Amino acid sequence: MLRVCSDNQKRYGGTIMKRYCIRSREGKIEYFDILSETDSDYKIRRTQLVEGTTTTIEETMSRQLFDMCFKTGYIFEMETAEAIVA
């Protein structure tokens, strides 16, 4: 399966945010952008691309969940255009 997630630096409300890709099933591309953060959580915009349909949701993710997902490789930061083969 070939998945592409790129373009880490995006502008949202005048601020720079980071983009993270989410490992997902074949045929689905999923990523999120960090919009803001507090001591305990992140406000994110999650985007899913499935069979030509794009869904975008803004939600809150706890730092604890973020750290666990990052450490296990379920999410990974994108710094440049990159293709991942899973």
Secondary structure as the mmCIF struct_conf table of DSSP 4:
data_model
#
loop_
_struct_conf.conf_type_id
_struct_conf.id
_struct_conf.beg_label_comp_id
_struct_conf.beg_label_asym_id
_struct_conf.beg_label_seq_id
_struct_conf.end_label_comp_id
_struct_conf.end_label_asym_id
_struct_conf.end_label_seq_id
STRN STRN1 LEU A 2 CYS A 5
STRN STRN2 LYS A 10 TYR A 12
TURN_TY1_P TURN_TY1_P1 GLY A 13 GLY A 14
STRN STRN3 THR A 15 MET A 17
STRN STRN4 ARG A 19 ILE A 22
TURN_TY1_P TURN_TY1_P2 GLU A 26 GLY A 27
STRN STRN5 LYS A 28 GLU A 37
BEND BEND1 ASP A 39 SER A 40
STRN STRN6 ASP A 41 VAL A 50
TURN_TY1_P TURN_TY1_P3 GLU A 51 GLY A 52
STRN STRN7 THR A 53 SER A 62
HELX_RH_AL_P HELX_RH_AL_P1 ARG A 63 THR A 72
TURN_TY1_P TURN_TY1_P4 GLY A 73 GLY A 73
BEND BEND2 TYR A 74 TYR A 74
STRN STRN8 ILE A 75 GLU A 77
BEND BEND3 GLU A 79 THR A 80
STRN STRN9 GLU A 82 VAL A 85
#
